[in-house]
Amino acid sequence: MDTEPDAIQDSVLENVKAISALYQRAEREVTRHQRVVEVVTSAAARPRTLYVVAALALGWALVNGVVAAYGGRAIDPPPFYWLQGRWG
């Protein structure tokens, strides 16, 4: 009975080493492009990014709305086609 836990421990250790080797090999094979994509998606997934994008959109709308309200020529007057991604 004493050998059974040792056999299980050895088996688990072998599996952990095999998984570790798989991860190490996968990390070595990652291209520069994949790493850039990972960095960008990691940054985009943070709440701070949402706040920055929201603040920029609000600032864009406020500046263009205020300029248009006071009779000036706004770069992107309401309804803010450029902010929506429409360029025409």
Phi and psi restraints in degrees (range 20) as a CNS / XPLOR table:
assign (resid 1 and name C) (resid 2 and name N)
       (resid 2 and name CA) (resid 2 and name C) 1.0 -68.2 20.0 2
assign (resid 2 and name N) (resid 2 and name CA)
       (resid 2 and name C) (resid 3 and name N) 1.0 -26.0 20.0 2
assign (resid 2 and name C) (resid 3 and name N)
       (resid 3 and name CA) (resid 3 and name C) 1.0 -77.9 20.0 2
assign (resid 3 and name N) (resid 3 and name CA)
       (resid 3 and name C) (resid 4 and name N) 1.0 -22.7 20.0 2
assign (resid 3 and name C) (resid 4 and name N)
       (resid 4 and name CA) (resid 4 and name C) 1.0 -64.1 20.0 2
assign (resid 4 and name N) (resid 4 and name CA)
       (resid 4 and name C) (resid 5 and name N) 1.0 -47.7 20.0 2
assign (resid 4 and name C) (resid 5 and name N)
       (resid 5 and name CA) (resid 5 and name C) 1.0 -61.8 20.0 2
assign (resid 5 and name N) (resid 5 and name CA)
       (resid 5 and name C) (resid 6 and name N) 1.0 -35.8 20.0 2
assign (resid 5 and name C) (resid 6 and name N)
       (resid 6 and name CA) (resid 6 and name C) 1.0 -64.5 20.0 2
assign (resid 6 and name N) (resid 6 and name CA)
       (resid 6 and name C) (resid 7 and name N) 1.0 -39.4 20.0 2
assign (resid 6 and name C) (resid 7 and name N)
       (resid 7 and name CA) (resid 7 and name C) 1.0 -65.9 20.0 2
assign (resid 7 and name N) (resid 7 and name CA)
       (resid 7 and name C) (resid 8 and name N) 1.0 -38.9 20.0 2
assign (resid 7 and name C) (resid 8 and name N)
       (resid 8 and name CA) (resid 8 and name C) 1.0 -67.1 20.0 2
assign (resid 8 and name N) (resid 8 and name CA)
       (resid 8 and name C) (resid 9 and name N) 1.0 -44.0 20.0 2
assign (resid 8 and name C) (resid 9 and name N)
       (resid 9 and name CA) (resid 9 and name C) 1.0 -60.3 20.0 2
assign (resid 9 and name N) (resid 9 and name CA)
       (resid 9 and name C) (resid 10 and name N) 1.0 -43.7 20.0 2
assign (resid 9 and name C) (resid 10 and name N)
       (resid 10 and name CA) (resid 10 and name C) 1.0 -62.1 20.0 2
assign (resid 10 and name N) (resid 10 and name CA)
       (resid 10 and name C) (resid 11 and name N) 1.0 -41.3 20.0 2
assign (resid 10 and name C) (resid 11 and name N)
       (resid 11 and name CA) (resid 11 and name C) 1.0 -65.1 20.0 2
assign (resid 11 and name N) (resid 11 and name CA)
       (resid 11 and name C) (resid 12 and name N) 1.0 -43.5 20.0 2
assign (resid 11 and name C) (resid 12 and name N)
       (resid 12 and name CA) (resid 12 and name C) 1.0 -64.0 20.0 2
assign (resid 12 and name N) (resid 12 and name CA)
       (resid 12 and name C) (resid 13 and name N) 1.0 -43.6 20.0 2
assign (resid 12 and name C) (resid 13 and name N)
       (resid 13 and name CA) (resid 13 and name C) 1.0 -61.3 20.0 2
assign (resid 13 and name N) (resid 13 and name CA)
       (resid 13 and name C) (resid 14 and name N) 1.0 -41.7 20.0 2
assign (resid 13 and name C) (resid 14 and name N)
       (resid 14 and name CA) (resid 14 and name C) 1.0 -62.4 20.0 2
assign (resid 14 and name N) (resid 14 and name CA)
       (resid 14 and name C) (resid 15 and name N) 1.0 -42.7 20.0 2
assign (resid 14 and name C) (resid 15 and name N)
       (resid 15 and name CA) (resid 15 and name C) 1.0 -64.2 20.0 2
assign (resid 15 and name N) (resid 15 and name CA)
       (resid 15 and name C) (resid 16 and name N) 1.0 -42.4 20.0 2
assign (resid 15 and name C) (resid 16 and name N)
       (resid 16 and name CA) (resid 16 and name C) 1.0 -63.1 20.0 2
assign (resid 16 and name N) (resid 16 and name CA)
       (resid 16 and name C) (resid 17 and name N) 1.0 -42.8 20.0 2
assign (resid 16 and name C) (resid 17 and name N)
       (resid 17 and name CA) (resid 17 and name C) 1.0 -63.5 20.0 2
assign (resid 17 and name N) (resid 17 and name CA)
       (resid 17 and name C) (resid 18 and name N) 1.0 -39.9 20.0 2
assign (resid 17 and name C) (resid 18 and name N)
       (resid 18 and name CA) (resid 18 and name C) 1.0 -65.1 20.0 2
assign (resid 18 and name N) (resid 18 and name CA)
       (resid 18 and name C) (resid 19 and name N) 1.0 -42.9 20.0 2
assign (resid 18 and name C) (resid 19 and name N)
       (resid 19 and name CA) (resid 19 and name C) 1.0 -65.2 20.0 2
assign (resid 19 and name N) (resid 19 and name CA)
       (resid 19 and name C) (resid 20 and name N) 1.0 -41.7 20.0 2
assign (resid 19 and name C) (resid 20 and name N)
       (resid 20 and name CA) (resid 20 and name C) 1.0 -61.0 20.0 2
assign (resid 20 and name N) (resid 20 and name CA)
       (resid 20 and name C) (resid 21 and name N) 1.0 -42.3 20.0 2
assign (resid 20 and name C) (resid 21 and name N)
       (resid 21 and name CA) (resid 21 and name C) 1.0 -63.5 20.0 2
assign (resid 21 and name N) (resid 21 and name CA)
       (resid 21 and name C) (resid 22 and name N) 1.0 -39.2 20.0 2
assign (resid 21 and name C) (resid 22 and name N)
       (resid 22 and name CA) (resid 22 and name C) 1.0 -61.5 20.0 2
assign (resid 22 and name N) (resid 22 and name CA)
       (resid 22 and name C) (resid 23 and name N) 1.0 -46.3 20.0 2
assign (resid 22 and name C) (resid 23 and name N)
       (resid 23 and name CA) (resid 23 and name C) 1.0 -63.9 20.0 2
assign (resid 23 and name N) (resid 23 and name CA)
       (resid 23 and name C) (resid 24 and name N) 1.0 -42.0 20.0 2
assign (resid 23 and name C) (resid 24 and name N)
       (resid 24 and name CA) (resid 24 and name C) 1.0 -63.2 20.0 2
assign (resid 24 and name N) (resid 24 and name CA)
       (resid 24 and name C) (resid 25 and name N) 1.0 -42.0 20.0 2
assign (resid 24 and name C) (resid 25 and name N)
       (resid 25 and name CA) (resid 25 and name C) 1.0 -65.2 20.0 2
assign (resid 25 and name N) (resid 25 and name CA)
       (resid 25 and name C) (resid 26 and name N) 1.0 -42.1 20.0 2
assign (resid 25 and name C) (resid 26 and name N)
       (resid 26 and name CA) (resid 26 and name C) 1.0 -62.9 20.0 2
assign (resid 26 and name N) (resid 26 and name CA)
       (resid 26 and name C) (resid 27 and name N) 1.0 -40.8 20.0 2
assign (resid 26 and name C) (resid 27 and name N)
       (resid 27 and name CA) (resid 27 and name C) 1.0 -64.5 20.0 2
assign (resid 27 and name N) (resid 27 and name CA)
       (resid 27 and name C) (resid 28 and name N) 1.0 -37.3 20.0 2
assign (resid 27 and name C) (resid 28 and name N)
       (resid 28 and name CA) (resid 28 and name C) 1.0 -67.2 20.0 2
assign (resid 28 and name N) (resid 28 and name CA)
       (resid 28 and name C) (resid 29 and name N) 1.0 -29.8 20.0 2
assign (resid 28 and name C) (resid 29 and name N)
       (resid 29 and name CA) (resid 29 and name C) 1.0 -91.0 20.0 2
assign (resid 29 and name N) (resid 29 and name CA)
       (resid 29 and name C) (resid 30 and name N) 1.0 -1.0 20.0 2
assign (resid 29 and name C) (resid 30 and name N)
       (resid 30 and name CA) (resid 30 and name C) 1.0 -71.1 20.0 2
assign (resid 30 and name N) (resid 30 and name CA)
       (resid 30 and name C) (resid 31 and name N) 1.0 131.7 20.0 2
assign (resid 30 and name C) (resid 31 and name N)
       (resid 31 and name CA) (resid 31 and name C) 1.0 -80.7 20.0 2
assign (resid 31 and name N) (resid 31 and name CA)
       (resid 31 and name C) (resid 32 and name N) 1.0 164.8 20.0 2
assign (resid 31 and name C) (resid 32 and name N)
       (resid 32 and name CA) (resid 32 and name C) 1.0 -60.9 20.0 2
assign (resid 32 and name N) (resid 32 and name CA)
       (resid 32 and name C) (resid 33 and name N) 1.0 -39.7 20.0 2
assign (resid 32 and name C) (resid 33 and name N)
       (resid 33 and name CA) (resid 33 and name C) 1.0 -59.9 20.0 2
assign (resid 33 and name N) (resid 33 and name CA)
       (resid 33 and name C) (resid 34 and name N) 1.0 -44.6 20.0 2
assign (resid 33 and name C) (resid 34 and name N)
       (resid 34 and name CA) (resid 34 and name C) 1.0 -62.6 20.0 2
assign (resid 34 and name N) (resid 34 and name CA)
       (resid 34 and name C) (resid 35 and name N) 1.0 -39.7 20.0 2
assign (resid 34 and name C) (resid 35 and name N)
       (resid 35 and name CA) (resid 35 and name C) 1.0 -64.5 20.0 2
assign (resid 35 and name N) (resid 35 and name CA)
       (resid 35 and name C) (resid 36 and name N) 1.0 -41.2 20.0 2
assign (resid 35 and name C) (resid 36 and name N)
       (resid 36 and name CA) (resid 36 and name C) 1.0 -62.7 20.0 2
assign (resid 36 and name N) (resid 36 and name CA)
       (resid 36 and name C) (resid 37 and name N) 1.0 -44.9 20.0 2
assign (resid 36 and name C) (resid 37 and name N)
       (resid 37 and name CA) (resid 37 and name C) 1.0 -60.6 20.0 2
assign (resid 37 and name N) (resid 37 and name CA)
       (resid 37 and name C) (resid 38 and name N) 1.0 -41.3 20.0 2
assign (resid 37 and name C) (resid 38 and name N)
       (resid 38 and name CA) (resid 38 and name C) 1.0 -62.8 20.0 2
assign (resid 38 and name N) (resid 38 and name CA)
       (resid 38 and name C) (resid 39 and name N) 1.0 -41.9 20.0 2
assign (resid 38 and name C) (resid 39 and name N)
       (resid 39 and name CA) (resid 39 and name C) 1.0 -65.0 20.0 2
assign (resid 39 and name N) (resid 39 and name CA)
       (resid 39 and name C) (resid 40 and name N) 1.0 -44.8 20.0 2
assign (resid 39 and name C) (resid 40 and name N)
       (resid 40 and name CA) (resid 40 and name C) 1.0 -64.7 20.0 2
assign (resid 40 and name N) (resid 40 and name CA)
       (resid 40 and name C) (resid 41 and name N) 1.0 -46.5 20.0 2
assign (resid 40 and name C) (resid 41 and name N)
       (resid 41 and name CA) (resid 41 and name C) 1.0 -68.3 20.0 2
assign (resid 41 and name N) (resid 41 and name CA)
       (resid 41 and name C) (resid 42 and name N) 1.0 -32.2 20.0 2
assign (resid 41 and name C) (resid 42 and name N)
       (resid 42 and name CA) (resid 42 and name C) 1.0 -65.6 20.0 2
assign (resid 42 and name N) (resid 42 and name CA)
       (resid 42 and name C) (resid 43 and name N) 1.0 -43.3 20.0 2
assign (resid 42 and name C) (resid 43 and name N)
       (resid 43 and name CA) (resid 43 and name C) 1.0 -67.6 20.0 2
assign (resid 43 and name N) (resid 43 and name CA)
       (resid 43 and name C) (resid 44 and name N) 1.0 -39.6 20.0 2
assign (resid 43 and name C) (resid 44 and name N)
       (resid 44 and name CA) (resid 44 and name C) 1.0 -68.8 20.0 2
assign (resid 44 and name N) (resid 44 and name CA)
       (resid 44 and name C) (resid 45 and name N) 1.0 -21.8 20.0 2
assign (resid 44 and name C) (resid 45 and name N)
       (resid 45 and name CA) (resid 45 and name C) 1.0 -85.2 20.0 2
assign (resid 45 and name N) (resid 45 and name CA)
       (resid 45 and name C) (resid 46 and name N) 1.0 -1.2 20.0 2
assign (resid 45 and name C) (resid 46 and name N)
       (resid 46 and name CA) (resid 46 and name C) 1.0 -87.7 20.0 2
assign (resid 46 and name N) (resid 46 and name CA)
       (resid 46 and name C) (resid 47 and name N) 1.0 145.5 20.0 2
assign (resid 46 and name C) (resid 47 and name N)
       (resid 47 and name CA) (resid 47 and name C) 1.0 -58.2 20.0 2
assign (resid 47 and name N) (resid 47 and name CA)
       (resid 47 and name C) (resid 48 and name N) 1.0 -34.3 20.0 2
assign (resid 47 and name C) (resid 48 and name N)
       (resid 48 and name CA) (resid 48 and name C) 1.0 -57.0 20.0 2
assign (resid 48 and name N) (resid 48 and name CA)
       (resid 48 and name C) (resid 49 and name N) 1.0 -38.1 20.0 2
assign (resid 48 and name C) (resid 49 and name N)
       (resid 49 and name CA) (resid 49 and name C) 1.0 -63.3 20.0 2
assign (resid 49 and name N) (resid 49 and name CA)
       (resid 49 and name C) (resid 50 and name N) 1.0 -42.0 20.0 2
assign (resid 49 and name C) (resid 50 and name N)
       (resid 50 and name CA) (resid 50 and name C) 1.0 -59.8 20.0 2
assign (resid 50 and name N) (resid 50 and name CA)
       (resid 50 and name C) (resid 51 and name N) 1.0 -43.9 20.0 2
assign (resid 50 and name C) (resid 51 and name N)
       (resid 51 and name CA) (resid 51 and name C) 1.0 -64.5 20.0 2
assign (resid 51 and name N) (resid 51 and name CA)
       (resid 51 and name C) (resid 52 and name N) 1.0 -40.0 20.0 2
assign (resid 51 and name C) (resid 52 and name N)
       (resid 52 and name CA) (resid 52 and name C) 1.0 -65.5 20.0 2
assign (resid 52 and name N) (resid 52 and name CA)
       (resid 52 and name C) (resid 53 and name N) 1.0 -45.7 20.0 2
assign (resid 52 and name C) (resid 53 and name N)
       (resid 53 and name CA) (resid 53 and name C) 1.0 -63.7 20.0 2
assign (resid 53 and name N) (resid 53 and name CA)
       (resid 53 and name C) (resid 54 and name N) 1.0 -42.4 20.0 2
assign (resid 53 and name C) (resid 54 and name N)
       (resid 54 and name CA) (resid 54 and name C) 1.0 -63.6 20.0 2
assign (resid 54 and name N) (resid 54 and name CA)
       (resid 54 and name C) (resid 55 and name N) 1.0 -42.6 20.0 2
assign (resid 54 and name C) (resid 55 and name N)
       (resid 55 and name CA) (resid 55 and name C) 1.0 -64.7 20.0 2
assign (resid 55 and name N) (resid 55 and name CA)
       (resid 55 and name C) (resid 56 and name N) 1.0 -41.9 20.0 2
assign (resid 55 and name C) (resid 56 and name N)
       (resid 56 and name CA) (resid 56 and name C) 1.0 -63.8 20.0 2
assign (resid 56 and name N) (resid 56 and name CA)
       (resid 56 and name C) (resid 57 and name N) 1.0 -42.8 20.0 2
assign (resid 56 and name C) (resid 57 and name N)
       (resid 57 and name CA) (resid 57 and name C) 1.0 -65.3 20.0 2
assign (resid 57 and name N) (resid 57 and name CA)
       (resid 57 and name C) (resid 58 and name N) 1.0 -42.1 20.0 2
assign (resid 57 and name C) (resid 58 and name N)
       (resid 58 and name CA) (resid 58 and name C) 1.0 -65.3 20.0 2
assign (resid 58 and name N) (resid 58 and name CA)
       (resid 58 and name C) (resid 59 and name N) 1.0 -43.6 20.0 2
assign (resid 58 and name C) (resid 59 and name N)
       (resid 59 and name CA) (resid 59 and name C) 1.0 -61.5 20.0 2
assign (resid 59 and name N) (resid 59 and name CA)
       (resid 59 and name C) (resid 60 and name N) 1.0 -42.9 20.0 2
assign (resid 59 and name C) (resid 60 and name N)
       (resid 60 and name CA) (resid 60 and name C) 1.0 -59.2 20.0 2
assign (resid 60 and name N) (resid 60 and name CA)
       (resid 60 and name C) (resid 61 and name N) 1.0 -48.2 20.0 2
assign (resid 60 and name C) (resid 61 and name N)
       (resid 61 and name CA) (resid 61 and name C) 1.0 -65.1 20.0 2
assign (resid 61 and name N) (resid 61 and name CA)
       (resid 61 and name C) (resid 62 and name N) 1.0 -41.9 20.0 2
assign (resid 61 and name C) (resid 62 and name N)
       (resid 62 and name CA) (resid 62 and name C) 1.0 -64.5 20.0 2
assign (resid 62 and name N) (resid 62 and name CA)
       (resid 62 and name C) (resid 63 and name N) 1.0 -48.8 20.0 2
assign (resid 62 and name C) (resid 63 and name N)
       (resid 63 and name CA) (resid 63 and name C) 1.0 -61.3 20.0 2
assign (resid 63 and name N) (resid 63 and name CA)
       (resid 63 and name C) (resid 64 and name N) 1.0 -48.5 20.0 2
assign (resid 63 and name C) (resid 64 and name N)
       (resid 64 and name CA) (resid 64 and name C) 1.0 -68.7 20.0 2
assign (resid 64 and name N) (resid 64 and name CA)
       (resid 64 and name C) (resid 65 and name N) 1.0 -36.1 20.0 2
assign (resid 64 and name C) (resid 65 and name N)
       (resid 65 and name CA) (resid 65 and name C) 1.0 -67.7 20.0 2
assign (resid 65 and name N) (resid 65 and name CA)
       (resid 65 and name C) (resid 66 and name N) 1.0 -42.4 20.0 2
assign (resid 65 and name C) (resid 66 and name N)
       (resid 66 and name CA) (resid 66 and name C) 1.0 -66.9 20.0 2
assign (resid 66 and name N) (resid 66 and name CA)
       (resid 66 and name C) (resid 67 and name N) 1.0 -43.7 20.0 2
assign (resid 66 and name C) (resid 67 and name N)
       (resid 67 and name CA) (resid 67 and name C) 1.0 -60.5 20.0 2
assign (resid 67 and name N) (resid 67 and name CA)
       (resid 67 and name C) (resid 68 and name N) 1.0 -44.6 20.0 2
assign (resid 67 and name C) (resid 68 and name N)
       (resid 68 and name CA) (resid 68 and name C) 1.0 -66.5 20.0 2
assign (resid 68 and name N) (resid 68 and name CA)
       (resid 68 and name C) (resid 69 and name N) 1.0 -37.0 20.0 2
assign (resid 68 and name C) (resid 69 and name N)
       (resid 69 and name CA) (resid 69 and name C) 1.0 -66.7 20.0 2
assign (resid 69 and name N) (resid 69 and name CA)
       (resid 69 and name C) (resid 70 and name N) 1.0 -31.6 20.0 2
assign (resid 69 and name C) (resid 70 and name N)
       (resid 70 and name CA) (resid 70 and name C) 1.0 -94.1 20.0 2
assign (resid 70 and name N) (resid 70 and name CA)
       (resid 70 and name C) (resid 71 and name N) 1.0 16.3 20.0 2
assign (resid 70 and name C) (resid 71 and name N)
       (resid 71 and name CA) (resid 71 and name C) 1.0 82.9 20.0 2
assign (resid 71 and name N) (resid 71 and name CA)
       (resid 71 and name C) (resid 72 and name N) 1.0 5.6 20.0 2
assign (resid 71 and name C) (resid 72 and name N)
       (resid 72 and name CA) (resid 72 and name C) 1.0 -81.3 20.0 2
assign (resid 72 and name N) (resid 72 and name CA)
       (resid 72 and name C) (resid 73 and name N) 1.0 175.7 20.0 2
assign (resid 72 and name C) (resid 73 and name N)
       (resid 73 and name CA) (resid 73 and name C) 1.0 -100.0 20.0 2
assign (resid 73 and name N) (resid 73 and name CA)
       (resid 73 and name C) (resid 74 and name N) 1.0 103.7 20.0 2
assign (resid 73 and name C) (resid 74 and name N)
       (resid 74 and name CA) (resid 74 and name C) 1.0 -75.8 20.0 2
assign (resid 74 and name N) (resid 74 and name CA)
       (resid 74 and name C) (resid 75 and name N) 1.0 147.3 20.0 2
assign (resid 74 and name C) (resid 75 and name N)
       (resid 75 and name CA) (resid 75 and name C) 1.0 -64.0 20.0 2
assign (resid 75 and name N) (resid 75 and name CA)
       (resid 75 and name C) (resid 76 and name N) 1.0 -42.0 20.0 2
assign (resid 75 and name C) (resid 76 and name N)
       (resid 76 and name CA) (resid 76 and name C) 1.0 -136.2 20.0 2
assign (resid 76 and name N) (resid 76 and name CA)
       (resid 76 and name C) (resid 77 and name N) 1.0 81.1 20.0 2
assign (resid 76 and name C) (resid 77 and name N)
       (resid 77 and name CA) (resid 77 and name C) 1.0 -66.4 20.0 2
assign (resid 77 and name N) (resid 77 and name CA)
       (resid 77 and name C) (resid 78 and name N) 1.0 159.2 20.0 2
assign (resid 77 and name C) (resid 78 and name N)
       (resid 78 and name CA) (resid 78 and name C) 1.0 -53.8 20.0 2
assign (resid 78 and name N) (resid 78 and name CA)
       (resid 78 and name C) (resid 79 and name N) 1.0 139.6 20.0 2
assign (resid 78 and name C) (resid 79 and name N)
       (resid 79 and name CA) (resid 79 and name C) 1.0 -90.0 20.0 2
assign (resid 79 and name N) (resid 79 and name CA)
       (resid 79 and name C) (resid 80 and name N) 1.0 29.6 20.0 2
assign (resid 79 and name C) (resid 80 and name N)
       (resid 80 and name CA) (resid 80 and name C) 1.0 58.3 20.0 2
assign (resid 80 and name N) (resid 80 and name CA)
       (resid 80 and name C) (resid 81 and name N) 1.0 60.7 20.0 2
assign (resid 80 and name C) (resid 81 and name N)
       (resid 81 and name CA) (resid 81 and name C) 1.0 -61.7 20.0 2
assign (resid 81 and name N) (resid 81 and name CA)
       (resid 81 and name C) (resid 82 and name N) 1.0 -40.1 20.0 2
assign (resid 81 and name C) (resid 82 and name N)
       (resid 82 and name CA) (resid 82 and name C) 1.0 -64.8 20.0 2
assign (resid 82 and name N) (resid 82 and name CA)
       (resid 82 and name C) (resid 83 and name N) 1.0 -40.2 20.0 2
assign (resid 82 and name C) (resid 83 and name N)
       (resid 83 and name CA) (resid 83 and name C) 1.0 -62.5 20.0 2
assign (resid 83 and name N) (resid 83 and name CA)
       (resid 83 and name C) (resid 84 and name N) 1.0 -30.2 20.0 2
assign (resid 83 and name C) (resid 84 and name N)
       (resid 84 and name CA) (resid 84 and name C) 1.0 -82.5 20.0 2
assign (resid 84 and name N) (resid 84 and name CA)
       (resid 84 and name C) (resid 85 and name N) 1.0 -8.0 20.0 2
assign (resid 84 and name C) (resid 85 and name N)
       (resid 85 and name CA) (resid 85 and name C) 1.0 92.8 20.0 2
assign (resid 85 and name N) (resid 85 and name CA)
       (resid 85 and name C) (resid 86 and name N) 1.0 8.3 20.0 2
assign (resid 85 and name C) (resid 86 and name N)
       (resid 86 and name CA) (resid 86 and name C) 1.0 -96.2 20.0 2
assign (resid 86 and name N) (resid 86 and name CA)
       (resid 86 and name C) (resid 87 and name N) 1.0 129.9 20.0 2
assign (resid 86 and name C) (resid 87 and name N)
       (resid 87 and name CA) (resid 87 and name C) 1.0 -109.7 20.0 2
assign (resid 87 and name N) (resid 87 and name CA)
       (resid 87 and name C) (resid 88 and name N) 1.0 5.9 20.0 2
